[in-house]
Amino acid sequence: MRNVQLTDRPFPRSTARIQGLVTGFHVWLYHATGGRIGHYLPGKIPTLLLTTVGRRSGKRYTTPLTYVRDGADLVLIASNGGTATHPSWWLNLQAQPETTVQVGAKTLRVRAVLAPPDQRTRLWNMAVAVYSGYTGYQQRTAREIPVVVLHPLGAD
């Protein structure tokens, strides 16, 4: 039986504010160093910067996310820390799937799609091998956590 979290927030508001500051600093440092700092988190966990356009606000948002490679594709897990709702970046990508990512020093144009059912398990297992915390996130929520595939459209 799953332990379903009853809130949309994985942390108290004060923790979320601190997390927002840390995330903002991560994005700034990643950009400022061309990805030399911030591309890998401790434990050699690869991180990219995903830029989306808000589906309601029209504003641009940049989010650092763990990823895995599957050939030329990049794979993201829309876990939102195991909360009951999808992360904003995934909702934004559903509304506007073509966007950009920065991977290290390289910026790529990509198109986001939900992993097909016949590939989902394989891609999920690849992501869990890089960051085992996804397993716990899935146990905390009743929703199936989306596996998102970014197909490169060409380098900028």
C-alpha positions in Angstrom: 0.0 0.0 0.0 1.3 3.4 -1.0 1.8 6.1 1.6 0.0 8.9 -0.3 1.1 12.4 0.6 -1.9 14.7 1.1 -0.2 18.0 0.3 1.2 19.5 -2.9 4.2 20.7 -0.9 7.1 18.3 -0.2 8.5 20.8 2.4 7.3 23.6 4.6 7.2 27.1 3.0 10.3 28.2 4.7 12.3 25.2 3.3 10.8 25.9 -0.1 12.1 29.5 0.1 15.6 28.3 0.9 15.4 25.7 -1.8 14.4 28.5 -4.2 17.4 30.5 -3.3 19.7 27.5 -3.7 18.2 26.7 -7.0 18.6 30.3 -8.2 22.2 30.3 -7.2 22.7 26.9 -9.0 21.2 28.3 -12.2 23.4 31.5 -11.9 26.6 29.5 -11.3 25.8 27.0 -14.1 25.3 29.9 -16.5 28.2 32.0 -15.2 30.7 29.1 -15.6 29.4 27.7 -18.8 28.3 24.5 -17.0 31.8 23.8 -15.5 30.3 24.2 -12.1 26.8 22.8 -11.5 26.7 20.3 -14.4 27.4 17.5 -11.9 26.0 17.4 -8.4 27.9 15.5 -5.7 28.0 11.8 -6.6 28.4 12.6 -10.3 24.7 13.2 -10.8 24.3 15.0 -14.2 22.2 18.1 -14.2 21.0 20.3 -17.1 19.2 23.6 -17.2 15.7 23.4 -18.7 14.1 26.6 -19.8 10.3 26.7 -20.2 7.7 29.3 -20.9 5.0 29.6 -18.3 1.7 28.3 -19.7 -0.3 31.1 -17.9 2.3 33.8 -17.3 4.3 33.7 -20.5 7.5 34.2 -18.4 10.6 32.2 -19.0 11.7 29.8 -16.2 15.0 27.9 -15.9 15.1 24.8 -13.8 18.1 22.6 -12.9 17.1 19.0 -13.4 18.8 15.6 -13.1 18.9 13.8 -16.5 20.1 10.6 -18.1 21.1 10.1 -21.7 19.5 7.6 -24.0 21.5 7.9 -27.2 21.0 11.5 -28.4 17.9 11.9 -26.2 17.8 13.4 -22.7 15.5 11.8 -20.2 13.9 13.7 -17.2 11.7 12.5 -14.4 8.8 14.8 -13.5 8.8 13.7 -9.8 8.1 17.0 -8.0 9.6 15.3 -5.0 6.8 12.8 -4.8 4.0 15.3 -4.4 0.5 14.8 -5.6 0.9 17.3 -8.5 3.2 17.4 -11.6 6.0 20.0 -11.5 5.3 23.3 -13.2 8.1 22.7 -15.8 6.3 19.5 -17.0 2.9 21.3 -17.3 4.7 24.1 -19.2 6.3 21.6 -21.6 2.9 20.0 -22.2 1.6 23.4 -23.3 4.8 24.3 -25.3 7.0 21.2 -25.9 9.7 22.9 -28.0 12.3 24.7 -25.8 16.0 24.8 -24.9 18.3 23.1 -22.5 21.8 23.8 -21.4 23.9 20.7 -20.9 27.3 21.7 -19.6 28.5 24.4 -22.0 26.2 23.4 -24.8 22.7 24.8 -25.5 20.3 22.6 -27.4 16.9 23.1 -28.9 14.7 20.1 -27.9 11.1 18.8 -28.2 9.6 17.2 -25.1 7.4 14.1 -25.3 6.0 11.7 -22.7 8.0 8.4 -22.9 6.0 5.8 -24.8 4.7 3.0 -22.6 6.9 0.4 -24.2 10.0 2.5 -23.3 8.9 3.9 -19.9 10.2 1.1 -17.6 13.6 1.0 -19.3 14.0 4.7 -19.1 12.7 4.9 -15.5 15.2 2.2 -14.5 18.1 4.2 -16.1 17.1 7.3 -14.1 16.8 5.3 -10.9 20.3 4.0 -11.5 21.5 7.6 -11.5 19.4 8.8 -8.6 17.7 6.2 -6.5 15.5 8.8 -4.7 13.0 8.5 -7.5 11.8 5.2 -6.2 10.9 6.8 -2.9 9.1 9.6 -4.7 7.0 7.2 -6.6 6.1 5.4 -3.3 4.9 8.7 -1.8 2.4 9.6 -4.5 -0.6 7.9 -6.2 0.2 9.5 -9.6 2.4 7.8 -12.0 5.5 10.0 -12.3 6.0 11.0 -15.9 9.2 10.1 -17.7 9.9 12.9 -20.2 12.1 12.5 -23.3 13.8 15.5 -24.8 14.6 14.9 -28.5 17.3 17.3 -29.8 16.2 19.5 -32.7 19.7 20.8 -33.3 22.4 22.9 -31.6 22.0 26.6 -31.1 
